[in-house]
Amino acid sequence: MRILAAFVLTILSLGAAAEQFVDAGEYRVHYAAINTTALTPEVARQFGVRRTRNEILLVLNAQQRVDGGYLPVPATATGTATTLLGHVQKLDLRPVREADVHYLVATFQTLDGEFMTIAAQVLPQGANTPLPIKFRQQFYRD
């Protein structure tokens, strides 16, 4: 599982460098979406996903501000992935935990070069209202 944590922290840190998080009050949610072929076979097994050219993995990580920093907290979420033509895929966001780090993950399908709008409502444990996340990303097959 340490490989899983290292991989997820890498993709989330890449996302953080690109400002891929939302803040609301004392909570923050980092997000990243990558083609499953970028996963090693071991990490794909640990996430319970298939490595295919048109399957994308969405990873969400909710955090709560504590003593000037952020600590991971469990969360629940609902969401969708929508094509430019309006085809909507409901995201089956499920929890994955590695030590004290909590993630929500889901997969969805894309075509080569397709733009997708990903929207989610993330409710961190202890929060009164969900944090909305919405971003558009273009995906290419490897």
FIDRENDO-450350 format. One line per 8 residues: number of its first residue (from 1); their letters; for each residue x, y, z of C-alpha. Coordinates in nm, 2 decimals. Layout:
NUM> a> X Y Z  ... .
***
This chain:
1> mrilaafv> 0.00 0.00 0.00  0.29 0.24 0.04  0.33 0.23 -0.34  -0.03 0.34 -0.37  0.02 0.63 -0.12  0.34 0.74 -0.30  0.17 0.73 -0.64  -0.15 0.92 -0.52 .
9> ltilslga> 0.06 1.18 -0.34  0.26 1.23 -0.66  -0.05 1.29 -0.87  -0.21 1.50 -0.61  0.10 1.71 -0.57  0.12 1.76 -0.94  -0.24 1.87 -0.92  -0.16 2.10 -0.63 .
17> aaeqfvda> 0.12 2.26 -0.84  -0.15 2.33 -1.11  -0.39 2.47 -0.84  -0.61 2.16 -0.86  -0.78 2.20 -0.53  -1.08 2.39 -0.38  -1.09 2.56 -0.05  -1.40 2.63 0.16 .
25> geyrvhya> -1.37 2.75 0.52  -1.16 2.50 0.71  -1.17 2.23 0.43  -0.97 2.17 0.11  -1.02 1.90 -0.15  -0.74 1.81 -0.39  -0.84 1.64 -0.72  -0.67 1.47 -1.01 .
33> ainttalt> -0.78 1.28 -1.31  -0.54 1.05 -1.51  -0.56 0.78 -1.77  -0.55 0.44 -1.60  -0.27 0.33 -1.84  -0.04 0.57 -1.64  -0.09 0.34 -1.33  0.14 0.05 -1.27 .
41> pevarqfg> -0.04 -0.28 -1.26  0.02 -0.30 -0.89  -0.14 0.04 -0.82  -0.43 -0.04 -1.05  -0.50 -0.36 -0.86  -0.48 -0.17 -0.53  -0.73 0.09 -0.66  -0.95 -0.19 -0.81 .
49> vrrtrnei> -0.94 -0.04 -1.16  -0.87 -0.17 -1.51  -0.58 -0.03 -1.71  -0.73 0.06 -2.04  -0.67 0.33 -2.30  -1.01 0.50 -2.25  -1.06 0.47 -1.88  -0.98 0.76 -1.65 .
57> llvlnaqq> -0.92 0.75 -1.28  -1.05 1.04 -1.07  -0.89 1.08 -0.72  -1.02 1.32 -0.45  -0.85 1.39 -0.12  -1.04 1.59 0.14  -0.85 1.77 0.41  -0.93 1.98 0.72 .
65> rvdggylp> -0.72 2.27 0.83  -0.56 2.19 1.17  -0.29 2.40 1.35  -0.20 2.59 1.03  -0.17 2.28 0.82  -0.41 2.03 0.66  -0.49 1.67 0.76  -0.67 1.42 0.55 .
73> vpatatgt> -1.03 1.34 0.66  -1.28 1.08 0.53  -1.54 1.22 0.29  -1.83 1.12 0.08  -1.91 1.25 -0.27  -2.14 1.23 -0.57  -2.04 1.34 -0.92  -2.06 1.32 -1.29 .
81> attllghv> -1.83 1.33 -1.60  -1.99 1.49 -1.90  -1.88 1.52 -2.26  -1.91 1.83 -2.47  -2.21 1.67 -2.64  -2.39 1.62 -2.31  -2.33 1.25 -2.25  -2.33 1.21 -1.87 .
89> qkldlrpv> -2.16 0.94 -1.67  -2.25 0.91 -1.30  -1.94 0.87 -1.09  -1.93 0.58 -0.85  -1.70 0.75 -0.59  -1.58 0.50 -0.34  -1.34 0.54 -0.05  -0.98 0.41 -0.05 .
97> readvhyl> -0.77 0.44 0.26  -0.40 0.40 0.31  -0.28 0.44 0.67  -0.42 0.78 0.78  -0.48 0.91 0.43  -0.84 0.90 0.28  -0.92 0.91 -0.09  -1.23 0.89 -0.30 .
105> vatfqtld> -1.19 0.73 -0.64  -1.40 0.67 -0.94  -1.34 0.58 -1.31  -1.51 0.69 -1.62  -1.48 0.64 -2.00  -1.34 0.88 -2.26  -1.26 0.89 -2.63  -0.92 1.00 -2.76 .
113> gefmtiaa> -0.89 1.38 -2.74  -1.22 1.42 -2.56  -1.29 1.71 -2.33  -1.48 1.61 -2.02  -1.63 1.83 -1.75  -1.60 1.66 -1.41  -1.83 1.79 -1.14  -1.85 1.66 -0.78 .
121> qvlpqgan> -2.00 1.75 -0.45  -1.76 1.65 -0.17  -1.87 1.63 0.19  -1.57 1.60 0.43  -1.64 1.44 0.76  -1.74 1.72 1.00  -1.84 1.97 0.73  -2.20 2.10 0.72 .
129> tplpikfr> -2.21 2.16 0.34  -2.04 1.99 0.05  -1.76 2.15 -0.15  -1.83 2.18 -0.52  -1.56 2.08 -0.76  -1.59 2.14 -1.13  -1.32 2.13 -1.39  -1.27 2.05 -1.76 .
137> qqfyrd> -0.99 1.84 -1.89  -0.89 1.69 -2.22  -0.79 1.32 -2.23  -0.57 1.14 -2.48  -0.50 0.77 -2.52  -0.15 0.66 -2.46 .
***
